[in-house]
C-alpha cells in the first residue's frame, strides 16, 4: 500500500510540474509578444503621434518589422470589439 501511495504521489508531482512548465512557457511567449508590440510602437510610433526614431534607423529595421506590421493591421481590425481582441490573445479560431 505504501508503494502505491508513493507512486501516486510521484505521478501527481510530475503532472503538476508539467502543468507549471507549460504555463511558464505560455507566459513567456505572451510577454515576448508584448515586447514585440512595444518595439513596433517605438519604431512605427510616428503613425500614432509618438516621436519617431531617426528615419534611417526606422528604414533599417523595416525588414524585421514585417510580422509586426501585419499584427498592427490585425489589431486595427479588432480594436473596435474588445471581445474579438480577447479571442485573438487566446488564439481561438
C-alpha positions, 0 to 999 in steps of 0.5 A: 500500500505504501508503494502505491501511495508513493507512486501516486504521489510521484505521478501527481508531482510530475503532472503538476510540474508539467502543468507549471512548465507549460504555463511558464512557457505560455507566459513567456511567449505572451510577454515576448509578444508584448515586447514585440508590440512595444518595439513596433510602437517605438519604431512605427510610433510616428503613425500614432503621434509618438516621436519617431526614431531617426528615419534611417534607423526606422528604414533599417529595421523595416525588414524585421518589422514585417510580422509586426506590421501585419499584427498592427493591421490585425489589431486595427481590425479588432480594436473596435470589439474588445471581445474579438481582441480577447479571442485573438490573445487566446488564439481561438479560431 
